[in-house]
Amino acid sequence: MELLTAIDTRASASRLGAPGPTPEHLERMLEAARHAPDHGRMKPWHLVVLDEAVKHKFAAAAAEAKRRRTPALKAEQLAAEREKILRSPTIVVVGCAVRENPKVPEIEQVIAVGAAAQNLFLAAHDLGYGVMWKTGAAAYDPDVKAAVGLKDHDHIVGIIHVGTRLK
Ligand SMILES: Cc1cc2nc3c(=O)[nH]c(=O)nc-3n(C[C@H](O)[C@H](O)[C@H](O)COP(=O)(O)O)c2cc1C
């Protein structure tokens, strides 16, 4: 696919199913993410493909964060929150690990990671996959960040779901 065609035809896939990307395609997508422009070559991106164990940890942290925000939630609503993560074919969490740098303020590190996320999105689209870039309140929760190895002051820029587009 030509680059401009990929850009012009990119769209979110709100319903995704199996299969997710092959390991080779996943690595290609991550490689594309790492080619993002980056002031100071800090490589602030923190790319985590959720394997089964981390997916469960991440889903549990997201549900617990939701329970803290809304204590009255019913068990089935919390289960639905977990399920949103667990049923996804493949999730790549695109995080920004922020570091002190007098020449590169935090916002520029976050912008670089946004560019990495977009590269990943376009690469997945080019390879024929459906993609949904999400954040939501969970992305700002310290325990959810910790589940993927990020610190409190870091950022989750995208919880990127990749799979086969269902519609
Ligand atoms: C930083 C960021 C966060 C997003 N978070 C969400 C989200 O939490 N839930 C959601 O449904 N879409 C989310 N989106 C996707 C946008 O809603 C989506 O791109 C928009 O609806 C436009 O649709 P399109 O991608 O098909 O052009 C997010 C996109 C970005 C860039």
PDBQT file of the ligand as one rigid body, heavy atoms in Angstrom, charges set to zero:
ROOT
HETATM    1  C1  LIG A 201      -4.997   9.592  22.127  1.00  0.00    +0.000 C 
HETATM    2  C2  LIG A 201      -6.238   8.903  21.630  1.00  0.00    +0.000 A 
HETATM    3  C3  LIG A 201      -7.077   8.287  22.520  1.00  0.00    +0.000 A 
HETATM    4  C4  LIG A 201      -8.231   7.659  22.101  1.00  0.00    +0.000 A 
HETATM    5  N1  LIG A 201      -9.057   7.045  23.017  1.00  0.00    +0.000 NA
HETATM    6  C5  LIG A 201     -10.187   6.460  22.613  1.00  0.00    +0.000 A 
HETATM    7  C6  LIG A 201     -11.032   5.809  23.552  1.00  0.00    +0.000 A 
HETATM    8  O1  LIG A 201     -10.738   5.738  24.740  1.00  0.00    +0.000 OA
HETATM    9  N2  LIG A 201     -12.171   5.216  23.108  1.00  0.00    +0.000 N 
HETATM   10  C7  LIG A 201     -12.506   5.253  21.788  1.00  0.00    +0.000 A 
HETATM   11  O2  LIG A 201     -13.561   4.724  21.434  1.00  0.00    +0.000 OA
HETATM   12  N3  LIG A 201     -11.702   5.844  20.863  1.00  0.00    +0.000 NA
HETATM   13  C8  LIG A 201     -10.560   6.440  21.242  1.00  0.00    +0.000 A 
HETATM   14  N4  LIG A 201      -9.724   7.004  20.315  1.00  0.00    +0.000 N 
HETATM   15  C9  LIG A 201     -10.014   6.817  18.889  1.00  0.00    +0.000 C 
HETATM   16  C10 LIG A 201     -10.758   7.968  18.333  1.00  0.00    +0.000 C 
HETATM   17  O3  LIG A 201     -11.974   8.031  18.979  1.00  0.00    +0.000 OA
HETATM   18  C11 LIG A 201     -10.920   7.741  16.828  1.00  0.00    +0.000 C 
HETATM   19  O4  LIG A 201      -9.710   7.852  16.179  1.00  0.00    +0.000 OA
HETATM   20  C12 LIG A 201     -11.947   8.746  16.331  1.00  0.00    +0.000 C 
HETATM   21  O5  LIG A 201     -13.207   8.316  16.750  1.00  0.00    +0.000 OA
HETATM   22  C13 LIG A 201     -11.919   8.938  14.849  1.00  0.00    +0.000 C 
HETATM   23  O6  LIG A 201     -12.217   7.749  14.170  1.00  0.00    +0.000 OA
HETATM   24  P1  LIG A 201     -11.249   7.201  13.043  1.00  0.00    +0.000 P 
HETATM   25  O7  LIG A 201      -9.994   6.685  13.749  1.00  0.00    +0.000 OA
HETATM   26  O8  LIG A 201     -12.020   6.094  12.386  1.00  0.00    +0.000 OA
HETATM   27  O9  LIG A 201     -10.936   8.314  12.115  1.00  0.00    +0.000 OA
HETATM   28  C14 LIG A 201      -8.553   7.638  20.723  1.00  0.00    +0.000 A 
HETATM   29  C15 LIG A 201      -7.674   8.242  19.818  1.00  0.00    +0.000 A 
HETATM   30  C16 LIG A 201      -6.543   8.868  20.257  1.00  0.00    +0.000 A 
HETATM   31  C17 LIG A 201      -5.620   9.521  19.250  1.00  0.00    +0.000 C 
ENDROOT
TORSDOF 0
